[in-house]
Every structure is written in structure tokens, then in C-alpha cells.
Amino acid sequence: MNRRTRHLVVVAVAVLTATIASFGVFRAVERMPGRAGQGARQTVVVASRSMPIGTALTEADLKVVGWPAGSLVPGAVAATADVVNLGLIVGVLENEPITTSKLASRATGAGLPPAIPPGMRAISIKVDDVIGVSGFVSPGNRVDLVVTIRREGDSMTRTVASNVQVLTAGTRRDQARPEADSKSTSVVTLIVSPEDAERIALAQSEGHIMLVLRNPLDEQPTVTSGIKTAELMGQSEPPPPAPAPAPAAKAPAPRRVVAPPPPAEPAPPVVVRARTVEAIRAAKRTEEVIK
């Protein structure tokens, strides 16, 4: 056997060995658990762009893609006609599947109201880079609201609402801007109870509000007594002013004792003087005494 023949035999053996090995690997992979049925696919509606909460879906916002039938997302939608004109109650990202749990009903429509749970209220507060925790407050976060009220000689800071969920960050105009042109949010919308809504509204009008970001796993309410300026500077809190003394009860005026009038003196006896009357009868003259 010459040299050329030996080279051809080696090449043929190598090709045959590679073919057998490839076929064996293919059959082994095909028999692996979880591979059966992977080729079956089903149509799923996904978002064609990132959209914030409250967006009314249109045909341009959606697209249909193939999805493995064995790993479908619960509540996935197969046709765009089933979700057009419905509103999102949560924000979605590009290529994220649209599920029924992320959509409002046709009766409630689109916008922000369908995302508000029953019995709760949505209230917005004006924020800046400091109040909004340097822009790190985003939808779904949990925050505490702290208010500082300044009064003459009696400034105080206290938590007025705790474990409050952020519904949206930014106005509708901010959310419609491209990501590259977006600026710091100026408004944050919160989901609160009616009682907390009253406290927050009063705090906005009477003092200065700050947002305090908290761990989403920490659901314990914040209970504090607040802090005053004197306590912050390490001074003892001045005692409360003493209540004004109650006016002393007036002593009853002494009754004036009026002495009884002296008994009247007995009237002096009336002295009756007798009078003498001279009477003349014919030639006889007489005197009679008349008392």
C-alpha cells in the first residue's frame, strides 16, 4: 500500500467515526428529559415597546410571537384583538408577554383609575431630587412620608404615613418622553387609605414633606413620637406652661343685721279737763260740771 492509499484510508475512517459520533450525540440529546414537545409552539401577544401603567393598548403597541407550548405564561393572550383598547394596570417592558392579570376590564377602561385597589385612594405630591430620594423612587416602591412643620420655637418632624405604595412616578407628559430626554420626576402618585390621604393633604399645606425609601420586604408600620428642635440639639424639652390659676371664689358678703326698732313708748294718758257750765233756769242759777 502506497502512501497516497494510506492517507485515503485514514481520512475515510475519520469521516466514518465522526458521522457515527454525531449520530449518537443527536440521539442522546433527543432522548433527554424535557426535549419532547419543544418543537411545538403557540402564538402569544407581547409588548412591542415599553409602556407605563394606564396605557390604552393599540395595534401598534402589540405584536404576536411564537412561544414554546410547554412553557406558556399563565394568562397569556393569543390574539391582539382580545386586548386592543384595554388599559394596563401595571407597566410592561418591550417583548414582555401581555397577560390578563396586567389588563383592566373593558368596563373600567384605561388610565390610572383601574389600577387603584377598592377602598384606597390615589394622591399626588410634588417632589424634587431631594424629596424624591434622588430619583430612586419608582412605581411599586414602598415609602414613608415625613413632614416637618416649622413654628416659632416649636419646630417638629414626624412620620405621618408609613409603608405607602408608589403608583406612578412622573406626570403623563414625563412618561411619554423618550428615555434619553426624560428629566427628574416632579410628581409622585401614591396609593393610600382615605385617612392617610387627609394627613398627607394637611401635611402638604402646613409643612414640608420628605419621602423615605424602605425595603419592600419590611411591612411593619413606622411608629415614632416625632422629634422637636430642642431634642435634636440635646436640650431638655421645656416644661409645659403652668395652667393659669383658677379665680378664687368670692366670699359671700356679710349680711347686714338690722336691729329691730325699739318698742314704742306708751302714749301719755290723756288728761281730760272738766269744764263748768253755768245754767240759769228762771230765777234759779246753777253750775254743772261737764267732763
VMD Tcl script that draws the C-alpha trace (Angstrom):
set ca {
  {0.00 0.00 0.00}
  {1.48 3.23 -1.09}
  {1.49 6.47 0.81}
  {-1.46 8.00 -1.06}
  {-3.68 4.99 -0.34}
  {-2.84 5.09 3.36}
  {-3.91 8.77 3.54}
  {-7.24 8.00 1.87}
  {-7.93 5.15 4.32}
  {-7.17 7.38 7.32}
  {-9.46 10.12 6.03}
  {-12.29 7.67 5.35}
  {-12.01 6.16 8.82}
  {-12.05 9.63 10.40}
  {-15.13 10.69 8.46}
  {-16.95 7.48 9.34}
  {-16.06 7.83 13.02}
  {-17.23 11.46 13.10}
  {-20.50 10.54 11.45}
  {-21.21 7.77 13.93}
  {-20.34 10.02 16.87}
  {-22.56 12.85 15.64}
  {-25.48 10.49 15.16}
  {-25.00 9.09 18.63}
  {-24.92 12.58 20.21}
  {-28.04 13.60 18.27}
  {-29.98 10.57 19.51}
  {-28.81 11.12 23.08}
  {-29.88 14.75 23.08}
  {-33.20 13.84 21.52}
  {-33.91 11.40 24.37}
  {-33.07 13.94 27.12}
  {-35.98 14.79 29.53}
  {-37.83 17.99 28.61}
  {-36.93 17.89 24.97}
  {-40.08 16.14 23.91}
  {-42.62 18.58 22.50}
  {-40.16 21.50 22.45}
  {-40.77 21.97 18.81}
  {-44.50 22.69 19.37}
  {-45.08 26.44 19.57}
  {-48.07 28.69 20.20}
  {-48.72 32.34 19.34}
  {-48.50 34.82 22.24}
  {-49.13 38.58 22.29}
  {-46.20 40.62 23.63}
  {-45.46 44.33 24.00}
  {-43.70 45.93 21.06}
  {-42.38 48.72 23.31}
  {-42.08 49.62 26.98}
  {-45.33 51.13 28.27}
  {-46.25 52.72 31.62}
  {-49.26 51.98 33.76}
  {-52.58 53.25 32.42}
  {-51.65 52.96 28.72}
  {-54.55 52.11 26.39}
  {-53.24 49.36 24.10}
  {-53.37 49.75 20.32}
  {-52.33 47.53 17.44}
  {-49.03 49.41 17.20}
  {-48.22 48.58 20.84}
  {-48.55 44.81 20.32}
  {-47.04 42.01 18.28}
  {-47.52 38.26 18.04}
  {-44.57 35.89 18.53}
  {-44.13 32.14 18.81}
  {-43.80 30.73 22.30}
  {-42.97 27.17 23.43}
  {-46.26 25.43 24.09}
  {-44.82 23.60 27.09}
  {-43.83 26.79 28.96}
  {-46.66 29.24 28.36}
  {-47.07 32.16 30.77}
  {-50.32 31.82 32.77}
  {-52.95 34.19 31.39}
  {-51.17 34.75 28.09}
  {-53.21 36.14 25.20}
  {-53.08 34.63 21.72}
  {-54.65 37.40 19.57}
  {-54.17 41.16 19.60}
  {-57.88 41.76 19.04}
  {-58.54 40.41 22.55}
  {-56.56 43.19 24.25}
  {-56.83 46.23 21.96}
  {-58.30 49.31 23.75}
  {-57.74 47.76 27.19}
  {-55.69 49.61 29.79}
  {-52.58 48.42 31.62}
  {-52.79 48.29 35.39}
  {-49.01 47.64 35.61}
  {-46.12 48.80 33.49}
  {-44.64 46.40 30.91}
  {-41.30 46.18 29.11}
  {-40.57 45.52 25.47}
  {-41.19 41.87 24.43}
  {-42.92 41.15 27.74}
  {-45.98 38.87 27.36}
  {-49.34 40.59 27.83}
  {-51.39 38.62 30.37}
  {-54.91 39.08 31.67}
  {-53.59 39.95 35.14}
  {-51.93 43.08 33.69}
  {-55.08 44.38 32.00}
  {-58.10 46.32 33.21}
  {-61.57 45.19 32.27}
  {-63.45 46.81 29.41}
  {-65.95 48.22 31.89}
  {-63.32 50.24 33.77}
  {-61.46 51.36 30.65}
  {-57.91 52.67 30.50}
  {-55.99 55.22 32.51}
  {-54.95 55.29 36.15}
  {-58.27 54.64 37.99}
  {-58.45 50.88 37.22}
  {-55.08 50.42 38.98}
  {-56.41 51.78 42.29}
  {-57.50 48.93 44.63}
  {-61.02 49.13 46.08}
  {-61.16 51.15 49.28}
  {-57.93 53.01 48.51}
  {-57.22 56.44 47.03}
  {-54.53 57.94 44.77}
  {-52.90 61.20 45.85}
  {-50.04 63.07 44.17}
  {-47.33 65.11 45.86}
  {-44.79 67.46 44.36}
  {-41.19 66.27 44.73}
  {-37.68 67.20 43.66}
  {-34.34 65.38 43.63}
  {-34.09 65.58 47.42}
  {-37.68 64.85 48.34}
  {-37.86 62.00 45.80}
  {-34.72 60.26 47.14}
  {-32.55 61.38 44.20}
  {-34.92 59.89 41.64}
  {-34.69 56.34 43.02}
  {-38.42 56.27 43.83}
  {-40.15 54.26 41.11}
  {-43.56 52.59 40.71}
  {-44.05 49.69 43.08}
  {-41.65 51.00 45.75}
  {-42.71 51.45 49.37}
  {-42.05 54.74 51.17}
  {-42.72 56.59 54.40}
  {-43.88 60.22 54.40}
  {-42.21 62.53 56.92}
  {-43.42 66.09 57.46}
  {-41.58 68.98 59.10}
  {-43.72 71.79 60.50}
  {-41.90 74.98 61.48}
  {-43.39 77.10 64.21}
  {-41.90 79.79 66.35}
  {-39.87 77.96 68.98}
  {-41.62 74.64 68.32}
  {-40.44 73.04 65.02}
  {-41.21 69.32 64.80}
  {-40.71 66.40 62.38}
  {-42.86 63.29 62.40}
  {-43.92 60.36 60.17}
  {-47.50 60.91 59.03}
  {-47.92 57.83 56.76}
  {-45.88 54.63 56.51}
  {-45.49 51.70 54.10}
  {-47.17 53.60 51.26}
  {-47.02 52.14 47.75}
  {-45.85 54.32 44.87}
  {-48.32 54.06 41.98}
  {-46.56 56.24 39.40}
  {-43.50 58.47 39.28}
  {-43.78 61.46 36.99}
  {-46.62 63.03 35.09}
  {-48.23 61.64 31.95}
  {-46.07 64.04 29.95}
  {-42.90 62.73 31.60}
  {-43.84 59.13 30.86}
  {-44.46 59.88 27.18}
  {-40.95 61.27 26.67}
  {-38.18 59.09 25.27}
  {-35.85 57.64 27.87}
  {-32.95 59.79 26.65}
  {-34.95 63.01 27.06}
  {-36.59 62.18 30.38}
  {-35.93 64.52 33.28}
  {-36.25 64.10 37.00}
  {-39.81 63.39 38.02}
  {-41.65 66.28 39.65}
  {-44.74 64.39 40.84}
  {-45.18 61.08 42.65}
  {-48.59 59.42 42.92}
  {-49.24 57.24 45.97}
  {-51.89 54.67 46.90}
  {-53.17 55.49 50.39}
  {-56.15 54.95 52.61}
  {-58.68 57.79 52.96}
  {-57.33 58.59 56.44}
  {-53.74 58.82 55.19}
  {-54.92 60.99 52.28}
  {-56.25 63.52 54.79}
  {-52.98 63.51 56.76}
  {-50.86 63.95 53.64}
  {-53.05 66.77 52.30}
  {-52.76 68.62 55.61}
  {-49.01 67.97 55.78}
  {-48.51 69.44 52.29}
  {-50.34 72.63 53.21}
  {-48.84 73.08 56.69}
  {-45.24 71.86 56.32}
  {-42.50 70.32 54.20}
  {-42.82 66.67 53.09}
  {-39.96 64.20 52.53}
  {-40.13 60.66 51.12}
  {-38.19 57.93 52.92}
  {-37.49 54.83 50.82}
  {-37.90 51.50 52.61}
  {-37.21 47.83 51.97}
  {-40.20 46.23 50.18}
  {-39.95 43.19 52.46}
  {-40.30 45.36 55.57}
  {-44.04 45.71 56.06}
  {-44.02 46.82 59.70}
  {-45.63 50.26 60.19}
  {-43.37 53.07 61.34}
  {-44.39 54.18 64.83}
  {-42.49 57.14 66.29}
  {-43.25 60.04 68.59}
  {-41.51 62.58 66.36}
  {-38.67 64.89 67.28}
  {-38.53 68.56 68.19}
  {-35.75 71.09 67.76}
  {-34.81 71.06 71.45}
  {-34.44 67.26 71.44}
  {-32.37 67.39 68.25}
  {-29.89 69.79 69.88}
  {-29.67 67.68 73.06}
  {-31.61 70.11 75.18}
  {-34.25 69.15 77.62}
  {-37.68 69.93 76.47}
  {-39.05 72.98 78.30}
  {-41.83 72.14 80.70}
  {-45.28 72.99 79.53}
  {-46.56 76.32 80.77}
  {-48.31 76.11 84.10}
  {-52.04 76.48 83.79}
  {-53.41 79.82 84.91}
  {-54.74 79.69 88.47}
  {-58.44 79.48 88.71}
  {-60.02 82.65 90.05}
  {-60.62 82.43 93.77}
  {-64.21 82.10 94.80}
  {-65.55 85.31 96.33}
  {-66.56 85.07 99.95}
  {-70.22 85.81 100.44}
  {-70.82 89.35 101.54}
  {-71.72 89.59 105.27}
  {-75.37 90.04 105.81}
  {-76.27 93.32 107.42}
  {-78.15 92.69 110.59}
  {-80.81 95.28 111.06}
  {-81.66 95.85 114.70}
  {-85.35 95.70 115.42}
  {-86.87 99.09 116.12}
  {-87.25 99.97 119.81}
  {-90.70 99.37 121.23}
  {-92.90 102.41 121.00}
  {-93.31 104.32 124.22}
  {-96.76 104.12 125.71}
  {-98.79 107.16 124.88}
  {-99.17 109.53 127.80}
  {-102.54 109.38 129.43}
  {-104.99 111.83 128.05}
  {-105.84 114.36 130.70}
  {-109.46 115.33 130.39}
  {-110.10 118.67 131.87}
  {-113.51 119.20 133.37}
  {-115.50 122.17 132.20}
  {-118.05 124.08 134.27}
  {-121.25 125.27 132.62}
  {-123.45 127.82 134.32}
  {-127.14 127.21 133.77}
  {-129.94 129.71 134.64}
  {-133.39 128.36 134.93}
  {-135.98 131.08 135.76}
  {-134.78 132.75 138.86}
  {-132.54 129.82 139.78}
  {-128.87 129.80 138.82}
  {-126.85 126.59 138.85}
  {-123.42 125.32 137.70}
  {-122.88 121.92 136.15}
  {-119.53 120.20 135.61}
  {-119.10 118.53 132.21}
  {-116.24 116.03 131.79}
}
mol new
graphics top color blue
foreach p $ca { graphics top sphere $p radius 0.5 }
foreach p [lrange $ca 0 end-1] q [lrange $ca 1 end] { graphics top cylinder $p $q radius 0.2 }
display resetview
